[in-house]
Amino acid sequence: MRLLVNTNVKSVSNAITNSSSEVFLVKSERPSEDVKELILAFSKIAWEDDKIKDRKFPRKLRNIITEDKLDLSTDEYEQSSGMGGDIDVTDFNDAACEYKKFYRKDIGEELKKKNLTEEELSHYVLVDIDWARRKTIQFIQNNFIAYNCDIQLTEKEENIYEIMGKAYLNRW
């Protein structure tokens, strides 16, 4: 007797995520390095304290919070599930480095195939986060354009997701 298992992986996010995490493609007008730093700082503060106050952020991030009028208020709580409360944020620089390490070539060819530019990708980050980190997830959804892996993406966003996801998967 044989057992046939059909697995349908629709996107890189399906391969990345597990039952304890959510994966978001986050877009901002700000450079991805700033967004990555801001999300990680918020997540750290939210994990350590239920009260989010802008004075807890480094000066550079406080300026971004003020300039962009980011919403720090949230009624959610940070918790941990099977993923242990982990959060991982990958920006384009991370993706390019991981791509070069794994494929031993520059990411530029891949971008050309997908009709993308480094400038476009420099405004996206990929966030893999424990689903129980509700406060940080709410912060991301309230302040950025956040595409969840369950949402149908446009072809362009799917291509960005795939490139960022490949780099993320190659780390493991």
VMD Tcl script that builds the backbone (N, CA, C; Angstrom):
set m [mol new atoms 516]
animate dup $m
set s [atomselect $m all]
$s set {name element resname resid chain x y z} {
  {N N MET 1 A 0.836 -1.171 0.000}
  {CA C MET 1 A 0.000 0.000 0.000}
  {C C MET 1 A 0.884 1.239 0.000}
  {N N ARG 2 A 0.563 2.191 -0.878}
  {CA C ARG 2 A 1.325 3.437 -0.946}
  {C C ARG 2 A 0.447 4.598 -0.509}
  {N N LEU 3 A 1.091 5.548 0.109}
  {CA C LEU 3 A 0.392 6.753 0.532}
  {C C LEU 3 A 0.896 7.900 -0.332}
  {N N LEU 4 A 0.008 8.561 -0.990}
  {CA C LEU 4 A 0.361 9.687 -1.835}
  {C C LEU 4 A -0.008 10.972 -1.099}
  {N N VAL 5 A 0.965 11.830 -0.917}
  {CA C VAL 5 A 0.725 13.101 -0.248}
  {C C VAL 5 A 0.988 14.204 -1.251}
  {N N ASN 6 A 0.003 15.037 -1.465}
  {CA C ASN 6 A 0.144 16.161 -2.386}
  {C C ASN 6 A 0.287 17.428 -1.565}
  {N N THR 7 A 1.446 18.060 -1.649}
  {CA C THR 7 A 1.636 19.320 -0.952}
  {C C THR 7 A 1.643 20.428 -1.973}
  {N N ASN 8 A 0.900 21.460 -1.681}
  {CA C ASN 8 A 0.796 22.585 -2.595}
  {C C ASN 8 A 1.417 23.803 -1.941}
  {N N VAL 9 A 2.623 24.130 -2.343}
  {CA C VAL 9 A 3.294 25.312 -1.824}
  {C C VAL 9 A 3.069 26.420 -2.832}
  {N N LYS 10 A 2.181 27.354 -2.495}
  {CA C LYS 10 A 1.812 28.423 -3.417}
  {C C LYS 10 A 2.852 29.530 -3.473}
  {N N SER 11 A 3.564 29.721 -2.380}
  {CA C SER 11 A 4.530 30.801 -2.348}
  {C C SER 11 A 5.637 30.463 -1.367}
  {N N VAL 12 A 6.665 31.293 -1.384}
  {CA C VAL 12 A 7.776 31.106 -0.458}
  {C C VAL 12 A 7.280 31.179 0.982}
  {N N SER 13 A 6.264 32.001 1.227}
  {CA C SER 13 A 5.768 32.150 2.597}
  {C C SER 13 A 5.240 30.843 3.144}
  {N N ASN 14 A 4.650 30.022 2.299}
  {CA C ASN 14 A 4.154 28.731 2.766}
  {C C ASN 14 A 5.306 27.836 3.205}
  {N N ALA 15 A 6.444 27.980 2.566}
  {CA C ALA 15 A 7.605 27.178 2.953}
  {C C ALA 15 A 8.261 27.719 4.214}
  {N N ILE 16 A 8.210 29.033 4.396}
  {CA C ILE 16 A 8.842 29.655 5.559}
  {C C ILE 16 A 8.029 29.426 6.817}
  {N N THR 17 A 6.752 29.683 6.740}
  {CA C THR 17 A 5.923 29.739 7.930}
  {C C THR 17 A 5.622 28.363 8.501}
  {N N ASN 18 A 5.358 28.354 9.771}
  {CA C ASN 18 A 4.876 27.144 10.425}
  {C C ASN 18 A 3.654 27.546 11.247}
  {N N SER 19 A 3.125 26.622 11.995}
  {CA C SER 19 A 1.885 26.915 12.709}
  {C C SER 19 A 2.056 27.988 13.781}
  {N N SER 20 A 3.272 28.313 14.126}
  {CA C SER 20 A 3.499 29.287 15.191}
  {C C SER 20 A 3.945 30.648 14.693}
  {N N SER 21 A 3.999 30.837 13.383}
  {CA C SER 21 A 4.488 32.123 12.902}
  {C C SER 21 A 3.612 32.696 11.795}
  {N N GLU 22 A 3.789 34.000 11.600}
  {CA C GLU 22 A 3.176 34.701 10.490}
  {C C GLU 22 A 4.301 35.373 9.723}
  {N N VAL 23 A 4.116 35.476 8.422}
  {CA C VAL 23 A 5.123 36.115 7.577}
  {C C VAL 23 A 4.457 37.280 6.866}
  {N N PHE 24 A 5.088 38.444 6.971}
  {CA C PHE 24 A 4.590 39.653 6.324}
  {C C PHE 24 A 5.640 40.213 5.386}
  {N N LEU 25 A 5.202 40.709 4.260}
  {CA C LEU 25 A 6.030 41.546 3.402}
  {C C LEU 25 A 5.589 42.966 3.719}
  {N N VAL 26 A 6.504 43.771 4.231}
  {CA C VAL 26 A 6.173 45.106 4.716}
  {C C VAL 26 A 6.793 46.152 3.790}
  {N N LYS 27 A 5.963 47.098 3.371}
  {CA C LYS 27 A 6.412 48.158 2.468}
  {C C LYS 27 A 6.324 49.504 3.179}
  {N N SER 28 A 7.312 50.351 2.923}
  {CA C SER 28 A 7.343 51.688 3.513}
  {C C SER 28 A 8.029 52.638 2.546}
  {N N GLU 29 A 7.762 53.913 2.699}
  {CA C GLU 29 A 8.489 54.928 1.927}
  {C C GLU 29 A 9.908 55.099 2.484}
  {N N ARG 30 A 10.087 54.737 3.709}
  {CA C ARG 30 A 11.401 54.839 4.355}
  {C C ARG 30 A 12.322 53.732 3.852}
  {N N PRO 31 A 13.638 53.953 3.962}
  {CA C PRO 31 A 14.580 52.872 3.612}
  {C C PRO 31 A 14.349 51.642 4.495}
  {N N SER 32 A 14.537 50.472 3.921}
  {CA C SER 32 A 14.262 49.232 4.643}
  {C C SER 32 A 15.110 49.080 5.904}
  {N N GLU 33 A 16.321 49.631 5.903}
  {CA C GLU 33 A 17.164 49.532 7.098}
  {C C GLU 33 A 16.503 50.231 8.287}
  {N N ASP 34 A 15.882 51.402 8.029}
  {CA C ASP 34 A 15.192 52.131 9.093}
  {C C ASP 34 A 13.967 51.366 9.576}
  {N N VAL 35 A 13.216 50.798 8.644}
  {CA C VAL 35 A 12.011 50.049 8.993}
  {C C VAL 35 A 12.384 48.813 9.811}
  {N N LYS 36 A 13.429 48.123 9.375}
  {CA C LYS 36 A 13.901 46.947 10.108}
  {C C LYS 36 A 14.281 47.331 11.538}
  {N N GLU 37 A 15.058 48.390 11.674}
  {CA C GLU 37 A 15.505 48.851 12.988}
  {C C GLU 37 A 14.308 49.250 13.863}
  {N N LEU 38 A 13.335 49.922 13.271}
  {CA C LEU 38 A 12.159 50.377 14.004}
  {C C LEU 38 A 11.300 49.201 14.481}
  {N N ILE 39 A 11.048 48.238 13.599}
  {CA C ILE 39 A 10.241 47.067 13.973}
  {C C ILE 39 A 10.931 46.268 15.077}
  {N N LEU 40 A 12.234 46.058 14.944}
  {CA C LEU 40 A 12.963 45.298 15.964}
  {C C LEU 40 A 12.988 46.034 17.306}
  {N N ALA 41 A 13.152 47.370 17.268}
  {CA C ALA 41 A 13.156 48.151 18.508}
  {C C ALA 41 A 11.784 48.110 19.170}
  {N N PHE 42 A 10.724 48.303 18.384}
  {CA C PHE 42 A 9.372 48.233 18.946}
  {C C PHE 42 A 9.126 46.863 19.561}
  {N N SER 43 A 9.509 45.828 18.842}
  {CA C SER 43 A 9.299 44.461 19.309}
  {C C SER 43 A 10.018 44.206 20.635}
  {N N LYS 44 A 11.236 44.699 20.751}
  {CA C LYS 44 A 12.015 44.518 21.988}
  {C C LYS 44 A 11.354 45.241 23.154}
  {N N ILE 45 A 10.943 46.489 22.912}
  {CA C ILE 45 A 10.291 47.264 23.973}
  {C C ILE 45 A 8.967 46.614 24.357}
  {N N ALA 46 A 8.193 46.175 23.369}
  {CA C ALA 46 A 6.894 45.538 23.638}
  {C C ALA 46 A 7.064 44.243 24.422}
  {N N TRP 47 A 8.139 43.520 24.144}
  {CA C TRP 47 A 8.399 42.253 24.831}
  {C C TRP 47 A 8.737 42.491 26.298}
  {N N GLU 48 A 9.476 43.584 26.541}
  {CA C GLU 48 A 9.959 43.856 27.893}
  {C C GLU 48 A 8.965 44.633 28.763}
  {N N ASP 49 A 8.054 45.378 28.123}
  {CA C ASP 49 A 7.171 46.262 28.885}
  {C C ASP 49 A 5.847 46.428 28.141}
  {N N ASP 50 A 4.746 46.400 28.859}
  {CA C ASP 50 A 3.431 46.569 28.230}
  {C C ASP 50 A 3.166 48.003 27.782}
  {N N LYS 51 A 3.891 48.973 28.346}
  {CA C LYS 51 A 3.657 50.371 27.990}
  {C C LYS 51 A 4.701 50.839 26.973}
  {N N ILE 52 A 4.226 51.151 25.777}
  {CA C ILE 52 A 5.131 51.623 24.720}
  {C C ILE 52 A 5.171 53.139 24.776}
  {N N LYS 53 A 6.336 53.697 25.027}
  {CA C LYS 53 A 6.508 55.150 25.048}
  {C C LYS 53 A 7.655 55.495 24.109}
  {N N ASP 54 A 7.477 56.589 23.365}
  {CA C ASP 54 A 8.491 56.926 22.368}
  {C C ASP 54 A 9.843 57.245 22.988}
  {N N ARG 55 A 9.863 57.661 24.253}
  {CA C ARG 55 A 11.157 57.991 24.874}
  {C C ARG 55 A 12.042 56.757 25.051}
  {N N LYS 56 A 11.473 55.572 24.929}
  {CA C LYS 56 A 12.250 54.345 25.073}
  {C C LYS 56 A 13.044 54.011 23.802}
  {N N PHE 57 A 12.742 54.717 22.712}
  {CA C PHE 57 A 13.411 54.476 21.437}
  {C C PHE 57 A 14.658 55.341 21.318}
  {N N PRO 58 A 15.681 54.873 20.583}
  {CA C PRO 58 A 16.827 55.732 20.295}
  {C C PRO 58 A 16.367 56.986 19.545}
  {N N ARG 59 A 17.133 58.080 19.652}
  {CA C ARG 59 A 16.767 59.371 19.067}
  {C C ARG 59 A 16.395 59.264 17.583}
  {N N LYS 60 A 17.191 58.565 16.802}
  {CA C LYS 60 A 16.906 58.417 15.366}
  {C C LYS 60 A 15.497 57.849 15.151}
  {N N LEU 61 A 15.134 56.834 15.907}
  {CA C LEU 61 A 13.826 56.207 15.750}
  {C C LEU 61 A 12.713 57.093 16.300}
  {N N ARG 62 A 12.993 57.849 17.372}
  {CA C ARG 62 A 11.990 58.799 17.880}
  {C C ARG 62 A 11.658 59.824 16.810}
  {N N ASN 63 A 12.679 60.281 16.079}
  {CA C ASN 63 A 12.454 61.251 14.997}
  {C C ASN 63 A 11.562 60.659 13.911}
  {N N ILE 64 A 11.798 59.406 13.553}
  {CA C ILE 64 A 10.966 58.740 12.541}
  {C C ILE 64 A 9.529 58.616 13.055}
  {N N ILE 65 A 9.372 58.226 14.304}
  {CA C ILE 65 A 8.039 58.078 14.899}
  {C C ILE 65 A 7.286 59.400 14.831}
  {N N THR 66 A 7.983 60.499 15.156}
  {CA C THR 66 A 7.352 61.819 15.133}
  {C C THR 66 A 7.051 62.260 13.703}
  {N N GLU 67 A 8.039 62.166 12.820}
  {CA C GLU 67 A 7.864 62.600 11.427}
  {C C GLU 67 A 6.740 61.835 10.728}
  {N N ASP 68 A 6.703 60.533 10.921}
  {CA C ASP 68 A 5.723 59.693 10.227}
  {C C ASP 68 A 4.416 59.546 11.010}
  {N N LYS 69 A 4.358 60.175 12.197}
  {CA C LYS 69 A 3.158 60.089 13.051}
  {C C LYS 69 A 2.723 58.631 13.256}
  {N N LEU 70 A 3.688 57.799 13.648}
  {CA C LEU 70 A 3.406 56.381 13.853}
  {C C LEU 70 A 2.561 56.170 15.102}
  {N N ASP 71 A 1.663 55.226 15.011}
  {CA C ASP 71 A 0.758 54.888 16.096}
  {C C ASP 71 A 1.407 53.845 16.999}
  {N N LEU 72 A 1.760 54.249 18.214}
  {CA C LEU 72 A 2.383 53.330 19.166}
  {C C LEU 72 A 1.366 52.717 20.116}
  {N N SER 73 A 0.150 53.245 20.100}
  {CA C SER 73 A -0.855 52.721 21.027}
  {C C SER 73 A -1.371 51.377 20.532}
  {N N THR 74 A -1.559 50.491 21.453}
  {CA C THR 74 A -2.081 49.174 21.128}
  {C C THR 74 A -2.683 48.563 22.374}
  {N N ASP 75 A -3.756 47.836 22.197}
  {CA C ASP 75 A -4.372 47.173 23.341}
  {C C ASP 75 A -4.027 45.691 23.375}
  {N N GLU 76 A -3.172 45.262 22.492}
  {CA C GLU 76 A -2.758 43.860 22.442}
  {C C GLU 76 A -1.632 43.605 23.437}
  {N N TYR 77 A -1.385 42.330 23.721}
  {CA C TYR 77 A -0.300 41.923 24.600}
  {C C TYR 77 A 0.701 41.091 23.819}
  {N N GLU 78 A 1.949 41.180 24.208}
  {CA C GLU 78 A 2.980 40.337 23.613}
  {C C GLU 78 A 3.004 39.024 24.375}
  {N N GLN 79 A 2.990 37.942 23.642}
  {CA C GLN 79 A 3.070 36.628 24.255}
  {C C GLN 79 A 4.015 35.777 23.424}
  {N N SER 80 A 4.090 34.531 23.785}
  {CA C SER 80 A 4.958 33.596 23.086}
  {C C SER 80 A 4.180 32.316 22.818}
  {N N SER 81 A 4.469 31.709 21.672}
  {CA C SER 81 A 3.842 30.423 21.363}
  {C C SER 81 A 4.954 29.414 21.112}
  {N N GLY 82 A 4.697 28.439 20.261}
  {CA C GLY 82 A 5.691 27.415 19.954}
  {C C GLY 82 A 6.943 27.949 19.301}
  {N N MET 83 A 6.862 29.145 18.735}
  {CA C MET 83 A 8.027 29.757 18.094}
  {C C MET 83 A 8.905 30.475 19.123}
  {N N GLY 84 A 8.462 30.535 20.357}
  {CA C GLY 84 A 9.274 31.113 21.421}
  {C C GLY 84 A 9.359 32.624 21.403}
  {N N GLY 85 A 8.403 33.299 20.776}
  {CA C GLY 85 A 8.415 34.756 20.753}
  {C C GLY 85 A 9.381 35.348 19.751}
  {N N ASP 86 A 9.931 34.527 18.881}
  {CA C ASP 86 A 10.936 35.009 17.927}
  {C C ASP 86 A 10.365 35.979 16.908}
  {N N ILE 87 A 11.226 36.849 16.434}
  {CA C ILE 87 A 10.926 37.721 15.310}
  {C C ILE 87 A 12.211 37.816 14.483}
  {N N ASP 88 A 12.066 37.746 13.183}
  {CA C ASP 88 A 13.206 37.907 12.285}
  {C C ASP 88 A 12.791 38.877 11.195}
  {N N VAL 89 A 13.611 39.902 10.964}
  {CA C VAL 89 A 13.315 40.903 9.948}
  {C C VAL 89 A 14.463 40.908 8.948}
  {N N THR 90 A 14.123 40.694 7.673}
  {CA C THR 90 A 15.110 40.650 6.594}
  {C C THR 90 A 14.894 41.844 5.680}
  {N N ASP 91 A 15.940 42.645 5.476}
  {CA C ASP 91 A 15.827 43.753 4.521}
  {C C ASP 91 A 16.568 43.386 3.236}
  {N N PHE 92 A 16.565 44.276 2.254}
  {CA C PHE 92 A 17.172 43.948 0.975}
  {C C PHE 92 A 18.675 43.687 1.095}
  {N N ASN 93 A 19.364 44.429 1.946}
  {CA C ASN 93 A 20.798 44.183 2.128}
  {C C ASN 93 A 21.052 42.763 2.624}
  {N N ASP 94 A 20.233 42.315 3.584}
  {CA C ASP 94 A 20.340 40.930 4.075}
  {C C ASP 94 A 20.101 39.952 2.932}
  {N N ALA 95 A 19.038 40.228 2.162}
  {CA C ALA 95 A 18.672 39.332 1.057}
  {C C ALA 95 A 19.799 39.238 0.030}
  {N N ALA 96 A 20.376 40.377 -0.327}
  {CA C ALA 96 A 21.448 40.390 -1.323}
  {C C ALA 96 A 22.671 39.617 -0.829}
  {N N CYS 97 A 23.030 39.810 0.432}
  {CA C CYS 97 A 24.187 39.091 1.008}
  {C C CYS 97 A 23.948 37.587 1.046}
  {N N GLU 98 A 22.770 37.183 1.515}
  {CA C GLU 98 A 22.454 35.751 1.592}
  {C C GLU 98 A 22.384 35.120 0.205}
  {N N TYR 99 A 21.839 35.847 -0.744}
  {CA C TYR 99 A 21.743 35.353 -2.116}
  {C C TYR 99 A 23.143 35.103 -2.673}
  {N N LYS 100 A 24.048 36.072 -2.451}
  {CA C LYS 100 A 25.420 35.946 -2.958}
  {C C LYS 100 A 26.147 34.775 -2.294}
  {N N LYS 101 A 25.956 34.596 -0.986}
  {CA C LYS 101 A 26.587 33.477 -0.275}
  {C C LYS 101 A 26.100 32.132 -0.806}
  {N N PHE 102 A 24.798 32.019 -0.996}
  {CA C PHE 102 A 24.205 30.737 -1.363}
  {C C PHE 102 A 24.409 30.410 -2.844}
  {N N TYR 103 A 24.121 31.384 -3.719}
  {CA C TYR 103 A 24.185 31.130 -5.166}
  {C C TYR 103 A 25.524 31.496 -5.794}
  {N N ARG 104 A 26.374 32.140 -5.023}
  {CA C ARG 104 A 27.695 32.568 -5.491}
  {C C ARG 104 A 27.613 33.473 -6.717}
  {N N LYS 105 A 26.586 34.294 -6.738}
  {CA C LYS 105 A 26.456 35.307 -7.778}
  {C C LYS 105 A 25.629 36.458 -7.233}
  {N N ASP 106 A 25.727 37.579 -7.926}
  {CA C ASP 106 A 25.014 38.778 -7.506}
  {C C ASP 106 A 23.517 38.630 -7.753}
  {N N ILE 107 A 22.721 39.265 -6.931}
  {CA C ILE 107 A 21.265 39.176 -7.024}
  {C C ILE 107 A 20.713 39.958 -8.230}
  {N N GLY 108 A 21.544 40.777 -8.853}
  {CA C GLY 108 A 21.113 41.629 -9.959}
  {C C GLY 108 A 20.435 40.878 -11.091}
  {N N GLU 109 A 20.964 39.718 -11.471}
  {CA C GLU 109 A 20.357 38.920 -12.553}
  {C C GLU 109 A 18.934 38.504 -12.200}
  {N N GLU 110 A 18.753 38.066 -10.968}
  {CA C GLU 110 A 17.428 37.647 -10.503}
  {C C GLU 110 A 16.447 38.815 -10.541}
  {N N LEU 111 A 16.930 39.991 -10.148}
  {CA C LEU 111 A 16.073 41.175 -10.178}
  {C C LEU 111 A 15.648 41.506 -11.603}
  {N N LYS 112 A 16.580 41.420 -12.538}
  {CA C LYS 112 A 16.259 41.707 -13.951}
  {C C LYS 112 A 15.208 40.735 -14.479}
  {N N LYS 113 A 15.355 39.451 -14.148}
  {CA C LYS 113 A 14.375 38.448 -14.594}
  {C C LYS 113 A 12.976 38.777 -14.099}
  {N N LYS 114 A 12.896 39.359 -12.930}
  {CA C LYS 114 A 11.607 39.652 -12.302}
  {C C LYS 114 A 11.166 41.101 -12.533}
  {N N ASN 115 A 11.915 41.836 -13.355}
  {CA C ASN 115 A 11.612 43.249 -13.636}
  {C C ASN 115 A 11.546 44.096 -12.367}
  {N N LEU 116 A 12.506 43.893 -11.474}
  {CA C LEU 116 A 12.591 44.641 -10.229}
  {C C LEU 116 A 13.916 45.388 -10.167}
  {N N THR 117 A 13.969 46.415 -9.334}
  {CA C THR 117 A 15.212 47.157 -9.139}
  {C C THR 117 A 15.596 47.125 -7.659}
  {N N GLU 118 A 16.867 47.391 -7.412}
  {CA C GLU 118 A 17.328 47.472 -6.028}
  {C C GLU 118 A 16.599 48.589 -5.300}
  {N N GLU 119 A 16.327 49.688 -6.002}
  {CA C GLU 119 A 15.609 50.821 -5.400}
  {C C GLU 119 A 14.237 50.386 -4.900}
  {N N GLU 120 A 13.511 49.604 -5.693}
  {CA C GLU 120 A 12.191 49.112 -5.265}
  {C C GLU 120 A 12.312 48.249 -4.014}
  {N N LEU 121 A 13.240 47.314 -4.037}
  {CA C LEU 121 A 13.382 46.392 -2.915}
  {C C LEU 121 A 13.916 47.067 -1.659}
  {N N SER 122 A 14.525 48.226 -1.815}
  {CA C SER 122 A 15.074 48.923 -0.648}
  {C C SER 122 A 13.977 49.527 0.235}
  {N N HIS 123 A 12.707 49.329 -0.141}
  {CA C HIS 123 A 11.584 49.826 0.662}
  {C C HIS 123 A 10.721 48.692 1.219}
  {N N TYR 124 A 11.246 47.472 1.175}
  {CA C TYR 124 A 10.519 46.301 1.681}
  {C C TYR 124 A 11.348 45.566 2.718}
  {N N VAL 125 A 10.662 44.995 3.702}
  {CA C VAL 125 A 11.289 44.045 4.618}
  {C C VAL 125 A 10.375 42.837 4.723}
  {N N LEU 126 A 10.974 41.698 5.009}
  {CA C LEU 126 A 10.233 40.465 5.241}
  {C C LEU 126 A 10.280 40.189 6.740}
  {N N VAL 127 A 9.119 40.032 7.362}
  {CA C VAL 127 A 9.038 39.822 8.809}
  {C C VAL 127 A 8.455 38.443 9.071}
  {N N ASP 128 A 9.211 37.606 9.757}
  {CA C ASP 128 A 8.733 36.299 10.224}
  {C C ASP 128 A 8.613 36.442 11.742}
  {N N ILE 129 A 7.379 36.327 12.250}
  {CA C ILE 129 A 7.127 36.653 13.652}
  {C C ILE 129 A 6.205 35.615 14.292}
  {N N ASP 130 A 6.467 35.329 15.545}
  {CA C ASP 130 A 5.601 34.456 16.339}
  {C C ASP 130 A 4.192 35.033 16.316}
  {N N TRP 131 A 3.204 34.227 15.997}
  {CA C TRP 131 A 1.827 34.721 15.875}
  {C C TRP 131 A 1.296 35.319 17.173}
  {N N ALA 132 A 1.882 34.970 18.308}
  {CA C ALA 132 A 1.423 35.481 19.595}
  {C C ALA 132 A 1.993 36.857 19.925}
  {N N ARG 133 A 2.892 37.363 19.103}
  {CA C ARG 133 A 3.448 38.709 19.315}
  {C C ARG 133 A 2.447 39.730 18.763}
  {N N ARG 134 A 1.230 39.709 19.277}
  {CA C ARG 134 A 0.112 40.488 18.755}
  {C C ARG 134 A 0.368 41.991 18.766}
  {N N LYS 135 A 1.058 42.490 19.786}
  {CA C LYS 135 A 1.308 43.934 19.878}
  {C C LYS 135 A 2.203 44.384 18.727}
  {N N THR 136 A 3.256 43.639 18.445}
  {CA C THR 136 A 4.153 44.000 17.354}
  {C C THR 136 A 3.453 43.829 16.007}
  {N N ILE 137 A 2.670 42.776 15.855}
  {CA C ILE 137 A 1.923 42.578 14.609}
  {C C ILE 137 A 0.953 43.734 14.397}
  {N N GLN 138 A 0.266 44.156 15.453}
  {CA C GLN 138 A -0.662 45.283 15.329}
  {C C GLN 138 A 0.091 46.562 14.950}
  {N N PHE 139 A 1.265 46.778 15.530}
  {CA C PHE 139 A 2.098 47.941 15.186}
  {C C PHE 139 A 2.448 47.928 13.704}
  {N N ILE 140 A 2.858 46.773 13.199}
  {CA C ILE 140 A 3.218 46.647 11.782}
  {C C ILE 140 A 2.002 46.939 10.901}
  {N N GLN 141 A 0.871 46.351 11.228}
  {CA C GLN 141 A -0.330 46.527 10.407}
  {C C GLN 141 A -0.884 47.948 10.480}
  {N N ASN 142 A -0.733 48.621 11.612}
  {CA C ASN 142 A -1.242 49.981 11.754}
  {C C ASN 142 A -0.379 51.031 11.065}
  {N N ASN 143 A 0.907 50.753 10.899}
  {CA C ASN 143 A 1.827 51.794 10.455}
  {C C ASN 143 A 2.473 51.577 9.091}
  {N N PHE 144 A 2.308 50.407 8.521}
  {CA C PHE 144 A 2.951 50.111 7.238}
  {C C PHE 144 A 1.971 49.377 6.330}
  {N N ILE 145 A 2.321 49.280 5.075}
  {CA C ILE 145 A 1.579 48.410 4.178}
  {C C ILE 145 A 2.146 47.021 4.426}
  {N N ALA 146 A 1.334 46.143 4.981}
  {CA C ALA 146 A 1.804 44.810 5.373}
  {C C ALA 146 A 0.984 43.751 4.651}
  {N N TYR 147 A 1.656 42.988 3.807}
  {CA C TYR 147 A 1.000 41.905 3.072}
  {C C TYR 147 A 1.197 40.609 3.844}
  {N N ASN 148 A 0.119 40.029 4.287}
  {CA C ASN 148 A 0.170 38.760 4.997}
  {C C ASN 148 A 0.262 37.627 3.978}
  {N N CYS 149 A 0.852 36.508 4.361}
  {CA C CYS 149 A 1.000 35.391 3.425}
  {C C CYS 149 A -0.339 34.840 2.959}
  {N N ASP 150 A -1.426 35.143 3.671}
  {CA C ASP 150 A -2.747 34.654 3.272}
  {C C ASP 150 A -3.427 35.533 2.230}
  {N N ILE 151 A -2.837 36.686 1.940}
  {CA C ILE 151 A -3.446 37.640 1.013}
  {C C ILE 151 A -2.887 37.415 -0.382}
  {N N GLN 152 A -3.747 37.505 -1.381}
  {CA C GLN 152 A -3.301 37.378 -2.774}
  {C C GLN 152 A -2.476 38.607 -3.139}
  {N N LEU 153 A -1.254 38.390 -3.542}
  {CA C LEU 153 A -0.357 39.480 -3.905}
  {C C LEU 153 A -0.417 39.742 -5.407}
  {N N THR 154 A -0.049 40.948 -5.783}
  {CA C THR 154 A 0.115 41.220 -7.207}
  {C C THR 154 A 1.364 40.474 -7.667}
  {N N GLU 155 A 1.563 40.372 -8.949}
  {CA C GLU 155 A 2.729 39.663 -9.474}
  {C C GLU 155 A 4.027 40.306 -8.988}
  {N N LYS 156 A 4.075 41.629 -8.973}
  {CA C LYS 156 A 5.274 42.339 -8.522}
  {C C LYS 156 A 5.572 42.008 -7.061}
  {N N GLU 157 A 4.562 42.088 -6.193}
  {CA C GLU 157 A 4.778 41.797 -4.778}
  {C C GLU 157 A 5.144 40.334 -4.559}
  {N N GLU 158 A 4.559 39.445 -5.360}
  {CA C GLU 158 A 4.901 38.021 -5.269}
  {C C GLU 158 A 6.378 37.811 -5.624}
  {N N ASN 159 A 6.869 38.530 -6.633}
  {CA C ASN 159 A 8.276 38.434 -7.025}
  {C C ASN 159 A 9.192 38.955 -5.920}
  {N N ILE 160 A 8.805 40.062 -5.307}
  {CA C ILE 160 A 9.598 40.612 -4.204}
  {C C ILE 160 A 9.604 39.622 -3.042}
  {N N TYR 161 A 8.444 39.091 -2.735}
  {CA C TYR 161 A 8.290 38.101 -1.667}
  {C C TYR 161 A 9.190 36.892 -1.920}
  {N N GLU 162 A 9.210 36.440 -3.160}
  {CA C GLU 162 A 10.010 35.269 -3.522}
  {C C GLU 162 A 11.500 35.537 -3.345}
  {N N ILE 163 A 11.968 36.686 -3.807}
  {CA C ILE 163 A 13.393 37.018 -3.683}
  {C C ILE 163 A 13.793 37.157 -2.220}
  {N N MET 164 A 12.999 37.893 -1.440}
  {CA C MET 164 A 13.314 38.076 -0.021}
  {C C MET 164 A 13.215 36.733 0.714}
  {N N GLY 165 A 12.232 35.930 0.354}
  {CA C GLY 165 A 12.041 34.626 1.002}
  {C C GLY 165 A 13.159 33.650 0.712}
  {N N LYS 166 A 13.659 33.660 -0.529}
  {CA C LYS 166 A 14.791 32.775 -0.870}
  {C C LYS 166 A 15.984 33.102 0.020}
  {N N ALA 167 A 16.272 34.380 0.180}
  {CA C ALA 167 A 17.394 34.781 0.997}
  {C C ALA 167 A 17.185 34.360 2.443}
  {N N TYR 168 A 15.967 34.510 2.926}
  {CA C TYR 168 A 15.655 34.129 4.306}
  {C C TYR 168 A 15.831 32.622 4.495}
  {N N LEU 169 A 15.315 31.827 3.565}
  {CA C LEU 169 A 15.424 30.371 3.666}
  {C C LEU 169 A 16.862 29.890 3.558}
  {N N ASN 170 A 17.676 30.583 2.776}
  {CA C ASN 170 A 19.067 30.165 2.593}
  {C C ASN 170 A 19.897 30.327 3.848}
  {N N ARG 171 A 19.431 31.114 4.805}
  {CA C ARG 171 A 20.155 31.262 6.065}
  {C C ARG 171 A 20.143 29.974 6.869}
  {N N TRP 172 A 19.109 29.176 6.677}
  {CA C TRP 172 A 18.928 27.976 7.470}
  {C C TRP 172 A 19.517 26.809 6.755}
}
mol reanalyze $m
mol bondsrecalc $m
mol representation Tube
mol addrep $m
